[in-house]
């Protein structure tokens, strides 16, 4: 099963430094973890405009990403490989 292009996507973005408090105050819509000198955020974005807007917000705070990975689409009943989720098929 192919995921439609307009399906929201999830990204994990890692920054150098433990700045979890900054993210908690500024980005209430992100999942944030800080440890071992890095901060990882997971964000769900609906489209390219929202994705680049999020990156602009990070740049405004002088935060530079160390890594950025797509971790999947927001889907219901589908595993990352496209098969039925356990218990749904």
MARBA-3410 file (N, C-alpha, C, O; in Angstrom, 1 decimal):
89
0.8,-1.2,0.0,0.0,0.0,0.0,0.9,1.2,0.0,1.8,1.3,0.8 ~ 0.6,2.1,-0.9,1.4,3.4,-1.0,0.7,4.5,-0.2,-0.5,4.6,-0.1 ~ 1.6,5.2,0.6,1.1,6.3,1.4,0.8,7.5,0.5,1.7,7.9,-0.2 ~ -0.4,8.1,0.5,-0.6,9.3,-0.3,0.3,10.5,0.1,0.8,10.6,1.2 ~ 0.6,11.3,-1.0,1.5,12.4,-0.8,1.0,13.4,0.2,1.9,14.1,0.8
-0.3,13.5,0.4,-0.8,14.5,1.3,-1.0,14.0,2.8,-1.6,14.7,3.6 ~ -0.4,12.8,3.0,-0.5,12.3,4.4,0.6,13.0,5.3,1.7,13.1,4.8 ~ 0.2,13.4,6.5,1.2,14.0,7.4,2.4,13.1,7.6,2.2,11.9,7.7 ~ 3.6,13.6,7.7,4.8,12.9,7.8,5.4,13.2,9.2,5.3,14.3,9.7 ~ 6.1,12.2,9.8,6.8,12.5,11.0,8.3,12.5,10.8,8.9,11.7,10.0
9.0,13.4,11.4,10.5,13.6,11.3,11.1,13.6,12.7,10.5,14.2,13.6 ~ 12.3,13.0,12.8,13.1,13.1,14.0,14.3,14.0,13.6,15.0,13.8,12.7 ~ 14.4,15.1,14.4,15.5,16.1,14.2,16.3,16.2,15.4,15.8,16.3,16.5 ~ 17.6,16.0,15.3,18.5,16.0,16.4,19.4,17.3,16.3,19.9,17.7,15.3 ~ 19.6,17.9,17.5,20.4,19.1,17.6,21.5,18.9,18.6,21.3,18.1,19.6
22.6,19.5,18.4,23.7,19.4,19.4,23.3,20.3,20.6,22.9,21.4,20.4 ~ 23.5,19.8,21.8,23.2,20.6,23.0,21.9,20.1,23.6,21.0,19.6,22.9 ~ 21.8,20.2,24.9,20.6,19.8,25.6,19.7,21.0,25.8,19.9,21.8,26.8 ~ 18.8,21.2,24.9,18.0,22.4,24.9,16.5,22.1,25.0,15.7,22.7,24.5 ~ 16.2,21.0,25.8,14.9,20.6,26.0,14.0,21.6,26.6,12.8,21.7,26.2
14.5,22.4,27.6,13.7,23.5,28.2,13.3,24.5,27.2,12.1,25.0,27.2 ~ 14.1,24.9,26.2,13.8,25.8,25.2,12.7,25.3,24.3,11.7,26.0,24.1 ~ 12.8,24.0,23.9,11.8,23.4,23.1,10.4,23.3,23.8,9.4,23.5,23.2 ~ 10.5,23.0,25.1,9.3,22.8,25.9,8.5,24.1,25.9,7.2,24.1,25.9 ~ 9.2,25.2,26.0,8.5,26.5,26.1,8.1,27.0,24.7,7.0,27.7,24.7
8.8,26.8,23.7,8.6,27.4,22.4,7.8,26.4,21.5,6.9,26.9,20.7 ~ 8.0,25.1,21.6,7.4,24.2,20.6,6.6,23.2,21.4,7.0,22.0,21.6 ~ 5.4,23.6,21.9,4.6,22.7,22.7,4.0,21.5,21.9,3.5,20.5,22.5 ~ 4.1,21.6,20.5,3.5,20.6,19.7,4.5,19.5,19.3,4.2,18.6,18.5 ~ 5.7,19.5,19.9,6.8,18.5,19.5,7.0,17.6,20.7,6.8,17.9,21.8
7.5,16.4,20.3,7.9,15.4,21.4,9.4,15.7,21.5,10.2,15.6,20.5 ~ 9.9,16.0,22.7,11.3,16.4,22.9,12.0,15.5,23.9,11.4,15.2,25.0 ~ 13.2,15.1,23.6,14.0,14.4,24.5,15.4,15.0,24.5,16.0,15.2,23.4 ~ 16.0,15.2,25.7,17.4,15.7,25.8,18.2,14.8,26.6,17.8,14.4,27.7 ~ 19.4,14.4,26.1,20.4,13.6,26.9,21.7,13.5,26.2,21.7,13.6,25.0
22.7,13.2,27.0,24.1,13.0,26.4,24.5,14.1,25.4,25.2,13.8,24.5 ~ 24.1,15.3,25.7,24.6,16.4,24.9,23.8,16.7,23.6,24.3,17.5,22.8 ~ 22.7,16.0,23.4,21.9,16.2,22.2,20.4,16.4,22.6,20.0,15.9,23.7 ~ 19.7,17.0,21.7,18.2,17.1,21.9,17.6,16.6,20.6,18.0,17.0,19.5 ~ 16.6,15.7,20.8,15.9,15.1,19.7,14.5,15.5,19.8,13.9,15.5,20.9
13.9,15.9,18.6,12.5,16.3,18.6,11.8,15.4,17.5,12.5,15.1,16.5 ~ 10.6,15.1,17.7,9.8,14.4,16.7,8.6,15.4,16.4,7.9,15.8,17.3 ~ 8.5,15.7,15.1,7.5,16.6,14.7,6.7,15.9,13.6,7.2,15.2,12.7 ~ 5.4,16.2,13.6,4.5,15.8,12.5,4.1,17.0,11.7,3.7,18.0,12.2 ~ 4.4,16.9,10.4,4.1,18.1,9.5,3.2,17.6,8.4,3.2,16.4,7.9
2.3,18.5,7.9,1.3,18.2,6.9,1.8,18.3,5.5,1.4,17.6,4.6 ~ 2.7,19.2,5.3,3.2,19.4,3.9,4.6,20.1,3.9,5.1,20.4,5.0 ~ 5.1,20.4,2.8,6.5,21.0,2.6,6.5,22.3,3.3,7.5,22.7,3.9 ~ 5.5,23.1,3.1,5.4,24.5,3.7,5.6,24.4,5.2,6.3,25.2,5.8 ~ 4.8,23.6,5.8,4.9,23.4,7.3,6.3,22.9,7.7,6.8,23.3,8.7
6.8,22.0,6.9,8.2,21.4,7.2,9.2,22.5,7.2,10.0,22.6,8.2 ~ 9.3,23.3,6.1,10.3,24.3,6.0,10.0,25.5,7.0,11.0,26.1,7.5 ~ 8.8,25.7,7.4,8.5,26.7,8.4,9.0,26.3,9.7,9.5,27.1,10.5 ~ 8.9,25.0,10.0,9.5,24.4,11.3,11.0,24.6,11.3,11.6,25.1,12.3 ~ 11.6,24.3,10.2,13.1,24.5,10.1,13.5,26.0,10.3,14.5,26.3,10.9
12.7,26.9,9.7,12.9,28.3,9.9,12.8,28.7,11.3,13.6,29.5,11.8 ~ 11.9,28.1,12.1,11.7,28.4,13.5,13.0,28.0,14.3,13.4,28.7,15.2 ~ 13.5,26.8,13.9,14.8,26.4,14.5,15.9,27.3,14.2,16.7,27.7,15.1 ~ 16.0,27.8,13.0,17.0,28.7,12.6,16.9,30.0,13.3,17.9,30.6,13.6 ~ 15.7,30.5,13.5,15.5,31.7,14.2,16.1,31.7,15.7,16.5,32.7,16.2
16.1,30.5,16.2,16.7,30.3,17.6,18.2,29.9,17.5,18.7,29.5,18.5 ~ 18.8,30.0,16.3,20.2,29.7,16.1,20.5,28.2,16.4,21.6,27.9,16.8 ~ 19.5,27.3,16.2,19.7,25.9,16.4,20.0,25.3,15.0,19.3,25.5,14.0 ~ 21.1,24.5,15.0,21.5,23.8,13.7,21.3,22.3,13.9,21.8,21.7,14.8 ~ 20.5,21.7,13.0,20.3,20.3,13.1,21.6,19.5,12.8,22.4,19.9,12.0
21.8,18.4,13.6,22.9,17.5,13.4,22.4,16.4,12.5,23.2,15.9,11.6 ~ 21.1,16.0,12.6,20.6,15.0,11.7,19.1,15.2,11.6,18.4,15.8,12.5 ~ 18.5,14.8,10.5,17.1,14.9,10.2,16.7,13.7,9.4,17.2,13.4,8.4 ~ 15.7,12.9,10.0,15.3,11.7,9.3,13.8,11.6,9.3,13.1,11.9,10.3 ~ 13.2,11.2,8.2,11.8,10.9,8.2,11.6,9.6,8.8,12.3,8.6,8.5
10.6,9.5,9.8,10.4,8.3,10.5,9.1,7.7,10.2,8.7,6.7,10.8 ~ 8.4,8.2,9.2,7.1,7.6,8.8,6.0,8.6,8.6,6.1,9.7,9.0 ~ 5.0,8.0,8.0,3.8,8.8,7.8,2.8,8.6,8.9,2.8,7.5,9.5 ~ 1.9,9.5,9.1,0.8,9.3,10.1,-0.3,8.5,9.4,-1.1,9.1,8.7 ~ -0.3,7.2,9.6,-1.3,6.4,9.0,-2.0,5.6,10.1,-1.4,5.4,11.2
-3.2,5.2,9.8,-4.0,4.3,10.7,-4.1,3.0,10.1,-4.6,2.9,9.0 ~ -3.7,1.9,10.8,-3.9,0.6,10.3,-2.9,0.1,9.3,-3.1,-0.9,8.7 ~ -1.8,0.8,9.2,-0.7,0.4,8.2,0.6,0.5,8.9,0.9,1.5,9.6 ~ 1.4,-0.6,8.7,2.8,-0.6,9.3,3.7,0.2,8.3,3.3,0.5,7.2 ~ 4.9,0.5,8.8,5.9,1.3,7.9,6.1,0.5,6.6,6.5,1.2,5.6
6.1,-0.8,6.6,6.3,-1.5,5.3,5.1,-1.6,4.4,5.1,-2.1,3.3 ~ 4.0,-1.1,4.9,2.8,-1.0,4.1,1.8,-2.1,4.3,0.7,-2.1,3.7 ~ 2.1,-3.1,5.1,1.1,-4.2,5.4,0.2,-3.8,6.5,0.3,-2.7,7.1 ~ -0.8,-4.6,6.8,-1.8,-4.3,7.8,-1.1,-4.3,9.2,-0.2,-5.1,9.5 ~ -1.5,-3.4,10.0,-1.0,-3.3,11.4,-1.5,-4.5,12.1,-2.6,-5.0,11.8
-0.7,-5.0,13.1,-1.2,-6.1,13.9,-2.6,-5.9,14.5,-2.9,-4.9,15.1 ~ -3.4,-6.9,14.3,-4.7,-6.8,14.8,-5.8,-6.1,13.9,-6.9,-6.0,14.3 ~ -5.3,-5.6,12.7,-6.2,-4.9,11.9,-6.5,-5.6,10.6,-7.3,-5.2,9.8 ~ -5.8,-6.7,10.3,-6.0,-7.4,9.0,-6.0,-8.8,9.1,-6.2,-9.5,8.1
END
